[in-house]
Amino acid sequence: MLFKNYMEEVVDATLEEILAHRDDVCKCDRCKMDIKALALNHLPPKYVVTDVGYVYTKVNELEAQFKADVTVAVTNALKKVRANPRHETGA
């Protein structure tokens, strides 16, 4: 049986898409996890427990407002982490 927060997949994909076009942001694992955590804390969870729920949630991802909300949350988190990275020096 499936049990997951689908929003994590969406944030992961959005973060990778944004980072692919940015050279001014650290891409170490620590910074990426911090960005992901901050973004997820500003987005509603989308828990699914069945394959049907997963498909339904994935269809909702196609809505423009959904994509905009996720992009804004990831971008805002990225700005915070870029300004205050918590990785080790030299990372």
Secondary structure as UniProt FT lines:
FT   STRAND          4..5
FT   HELIX           6..19
FT   TURN            20..21
FT   HELIX           29..41
FT   STRAND          47..48
FT   HELIX           51..60
FT   TURN            61..62
FT   HELIX           64..83
FT   TURN            89..90
//
